[in-house]
C-alpha cells in the first residue's frame, strides 16, 4: 500500500506543507521510520507524550482496562472506576478549592466547558482573553484565541469577547463586573513560550476577585510537570477558579478536563439538566492511561527533571543565530531571525534525525518540548544536532 499517496489523497490536510514523516513505531524519546531511521522526538506530539512513547506503566494500564471494557455510557451516568480514581488522584495534587473534575475529549472541549461554566455560574456574558493566546479550534475556543489571522475566515464567532495585552498591568482595568471570566495561559505557548511576571499574575488574580470574575487558567500545554513544577501556576502563588488540562494529561490518549470547586461545577447539573455533556469524555481507556501517567509523574517527580534539563539546554544552546531562549522547564523557544530560517532548521534537523517544530504565533522560533523523561545524554544529542544545523542556516 502506498501510504504516502493515500495520505495526501484521502486525509484532510491542515496546511499545504505537512512534515509528512512516515513513522512505523515509537519508543521512549525516539520515533522510527519504515526505513529504520531513528528520530529523537523534541516536541512530544506538541507536549502530549509527556512520558515519551509506549511507557510501560501506561501501556499496562490501557491493556488491563481493555480486558474489562472500553465504553459503557455517556460521561457522568455510570460510576466507572478509572474515571473516579483519576479524579481522586488529580484533585489530591491540586489546591483544596479545585476539587471537582469534568473529563472531556480534548483541550478545545475543556475550554468550551469552562466558558459555559463561567457564564452559567456568574450570569454574565463578557469574556476577556489575551492577544496571541491559543485555546483551540472549536468556535468558542477560537473566539478567545488572540490571533486574527487564525480566525478571520470563520467570523462571526462568540460575541462579548475582549482581548487585552498579556503581561501588561494597565490592561487589567478592562476586567469589570460585567466580565464572566478571564481566560489566560499560565505561560503563553503558541506565542513562543512567553513567561509572565509573577506580579502580573497576582494582579490578575486580584482584579478577578475584585470584580467577581472567574479566573480560568489554561494549562493544556504547560501542566503535568512540563515547566518545572507540577502545575505552572504553583510558581506564582495564585490559584485559578477553573483549571483546564489536556495534551500530556491523557498519557498519549485523547483526554482533557476542566476542574473547579464543587459549588461552581454544580450549576451544570440543573436549569437546564445536562448543562454540559459528552459522549466519549473520560473514556475508560483514556482515564486509565491518564491515571498511570500522572502516577509516574508524581512518583518520579518529573517536574524536577524538566527544571534540570532546562538548565542543561540553556548551558548548551549558545550560537550567533539564536537571538533569545524563552520559556521555562521543557517548554522553550529558540528565537531565530525569520520563519524562513525556522523552516530550514526543521528540514535540516529531520535529515539528521531530530524532530522539531515552530510556534503558531511565533514562527521565527523553534519549539523545544521533549518528553519529561529525557536524559542528559539525549539532551546533549539533541543540542549537538541543533548546533550543527544552526551553522548551516
N, C-alpha and C positions, 0 to 999 in steps of 0.2 A: 504493500500500500504506500502510495506517495503522500505521506502525511503533510509535507510542506505545501504541496499544491492544494490539497484538500483544506488545509488551514486557511489559505487565502481565498478559497472559493466559497466555503460554507460557514466559516466563523466570522461573526460580525467584528469589524475592526474598530478600534478606539483611536487609532491615529494612522497616518499614512507611512509611518516609519517604525513599525514594531521591531523589537530586538530579534524576535523570531528564532531564538535558540531552541533546538530540539533536545530536550532533556529526557534521558531514559530512566534515571534513578537519582536519588539524593540521599546523603547520609552525613550526619554531623553538620559541619560548616561547608561541605562540598556538594556540588552537583556534577553529574556525569552525563556527557552526550552519548549518542548511539555509537559514535566512533571511538568511545573510550576516553575522550578528552575530559580532564578534570577542571572544574571551575570553583574557585573559592567564592562563596556567597557573601558579599559585603553589604547586602541590603536586606537579607532575610525576608524576601517577598513583601517589601515595604513594612518592615517591623512585625510581620506576622509570625515568622518562625523563630520565636524568642529562644527556644531551646534547640535550635537547629532542626535538621530533618531526621525523621524517624527516631526520635528519642525513645529509648526502650520503655521508660515509665509511661509515656503517653500511648505508645502502640499497644502495650499490655493492657492499659485501662480500656482502650477502644475495643480490643479483641474480647476482653471479658464482658463488656456491655453488649457487644454484638451477639454473643451467645444467649443473651436474655431477651432483648427486644430492641427495635430501632425507633419506632414511632407508635404511640398509643392514642393520643388525643391532643387537641389544641392546648396551647400553654395555659396553665392555671386551673384546669379542670380535674386532672388526676394528680394524686400525690406520687411523684416519681423520685426515687431515692437519690439518683445522681444530681438532679436539679436542686433538691433540698440540701444535700451535702455540700454542693458547690456554693450555694447562697450562704450557708452557715460558715464555711471556711472563709469566704470572701469578706463577709461582714466582720468576722473575727479579726481581720487585719486592717480594718478601717476605723475611723473615729466613731464613737457611740451614736452620733446623730445620723450616720449613714447605715441604717440597719435593715433596709428593705430593698430587695433586688427584683428587677423585672428583666428577664432574659429574652433577648431578641436574636435576629439572624446576623446583624451587621452593624457597623458603626453608623451608617446613614439611618438605619431604622432606630437605633438607640437615640440619635439626635431627634428624630421625628417624635418619638415617645416623650423625650424630655421637654420638648417645646410644648406639646399638648398638655403635659402635666403642669408646667408652669402657668400656662394660660388658664387652665381649669382651676388651679389652686388659688391664683391671685384674682381671677375675674378680670384680668387686664389683657390687652391685645398687643401692646407695643413690645417689640423685640429689639435689643441692642446687641450688635456684634462688632467685629473689628475688620479693618482693612487688611487684605492679604491673608485672611483666615480661610482655612479649608475645613469643611464639616461633612462633605459627602455630595452625592449627585442627585438624590431624590429631590422633589420640589421644595419641601421645607428646608432641608439641609442646604440646598443650593441657594435658597433665598437669603440665608445668613452667611453664606460664603462671601468673602470680601474681595472678589476679583471680577470686574465687569466683563472682561473678555470671555470668561468661562460661562457666563450666564446670560449674556445679552440676547442670544438667539432663542431663549426659552421664556422670555417675559410674555405676559405678566406672571409674576411669582407672588409670594405672600406679601400682603400689604403691611404697613406699620413697622417696617424694618429700617433701622438706622445704623449706619456703620461709622465708627469713630476710630481714631488712631490708637494702635496698640502701644502700650508703654508710655502713653502721654497723659500725665495727670490732669492737665487743663481740660481734656475732653470728657472727663468723668462727670462733669456737670450736666451733660446731656441726659444722664440717667435720672429719671424723675419718678414721681408717684403714679405715673401712667405706665411705667415700664413693668411688664410681667417678669422679664428675665434678661440677664446679660449672659451671653454665651462666649466663653473665652477658652482658647487653648492655653494650657498652663505653660507650655513652650510652643511657639508657633512652628509647625512642621513644614508645610509647603512654602512658607515664606523664606525658608532657608535656615531652620533651626535658630529662631530668634528667642533668646532668653530674656525675660523681662526683669526689671529691678524688683527686689522684694518689697521695697517701699510702695511701689506702684500696685502690686498685688494686694497689699494690706489696705491701701487707699480704696481700691476697687471693692474689696470685701466690705469696708466701712460704708461706702456710698450705697451699696446694695442694702445693707442693714438700715441705713437712714431713710431710704425710700420704700422699704418693704418689697424690693425686687429680689427675685431668686437668682442666685449665682450658680450658673451651670459651668462646670469645668470639663472640657473635652480632653480626656487623656487617652484617646484612641491610639495615638502613636507613641505617647511618652510614658504610659503606665507600665506596670508589670516589671519594674526594676530597670528600665532602659536608661534612665537619666541619673543613676547613681543613688537613688532612694527608691523604695518600693513604689511609692506614688510620687509624682513630681511635685504635687502641692505640699508635701511634707517639708520640703526645704524652705518654704516661705512662711510657715506657721499659720496659714489660713486653712479653713475647711469649707468646701462648697456646699450648697444646699442640694445640688444634684451632681453626681459624678457620672460621666459617660465613658464606657470602656468598649473595646473591640480589638481587632487585629491580634496582637500577641496574647490577649486574654483567652482566645479559643484554642490555644495549643496546636494551631495548624488547621483547625476546622472552623467553619463559619459560625461565629458566636459574638454577640455584643450584649451590653447591659446598660441600663440606667438605674442608678441607685440613689435613694433619698431616705428621708425619715419616714417611718411608718404612717405618721399622721398626714404627711403630704401625699404619699402614694395612695392612701385610702380613697382619695377623691376620684380615682379612676374606676371605683367599684360600683358606683350608682349615679343616677341622674346625669347621663344615662348609664344603665348597666352595660358592662363590656366597653367601658370608655376607651380602652386600648386593648387590642387583641392581636395575636399572631398564631399562625398555624404551626410553624416549624421552630419558632424561637425556643431555645432551651432544649433542642433535640437531645435525646439521651446520649448518643454517641459524642456529640459536641460537648455536652456537660461533663462527661467522663474525661474527655481529653483536657478540658479546661481545669478540672479539679486536679488531675495528675500534674499538669503543667505548673499550676500555682503552687502545688505541694513541693515541686522541685525548686522553684524559685525561692520559696520560703526556707526550705531545709538547707539549701546550699548558699543562701544569701547572695544571689547572683547580682543584685544591685551593687554589691561591693566589687565584684569583678568588673562591672561596667565602669565604675569610677576608676579602678586601676588601669583598665585598658584605655580609657580616655587620656590619662597621663602619659602612657606609652605612645599613643598615637600623636599627641601634641609634641612629644620629645622627638619623634622620628620624622614628622612631616614638616621639614624646612626646605623650601625651594623658591627660587625667584618668581616662578609662575603662580605661586599661591599668594593671593592678596590678603586673605584672612582665613582663620579657622573659627567657626562659630558653633555653638551648641553646648550640650552637656552630656556626660556619660557616653553611651554608644548611640547617640544621635548627633552627628557632626556634619557640618557643611564646609567643604573646601571651596572657597571663593576664587574663581578664575576670572580672566579678562572678559570672556564673552561666551554665549551659547555655542558658538562655532568651536571654541576650544573644549568646551564640555563634551560636545558630540564626538570630537576627535579622541578625547581621553577615553570615553566609553568604548569606542571601537578598538583602540589600542589595548585597553585593559582586557577586553574579551578575547582578543587574539592571544594574549598572554595568560589566559585562564583566570581572570578576575572579573566578577560581575559587579558593576557599579550602576549608578542611576543619577538623574538630576531631580530638581525640585520644581513643582508646577509653577510657582510664582517667583522662583529664583533660579532661572535656567542657566545661569552662569556658575552654578555651584554643583559640586559632586557630592552625592549623598554617601555617608558612611554610617551604616546601621546594621552591623553584622549580628549574628546570634549572640546571646549573652554568655554562651558557653565558650566563646572563642578564647584561645590561649595566647600567651606571649609569643610563642613561636609562629603561630598563624597570623598574628598582628604584624610581626616583622616580615613574614612572607608577603602580606598584602601591601605594606608600606614600601617594600622593595620594588614591587611591580609598579605601584603608583609613581614612585620617584623616577623609575626608568621611563615611564610613559610621559611624565611631565617634561622630561628632557627633549621629547620629540614633538611637542605641540607648538 
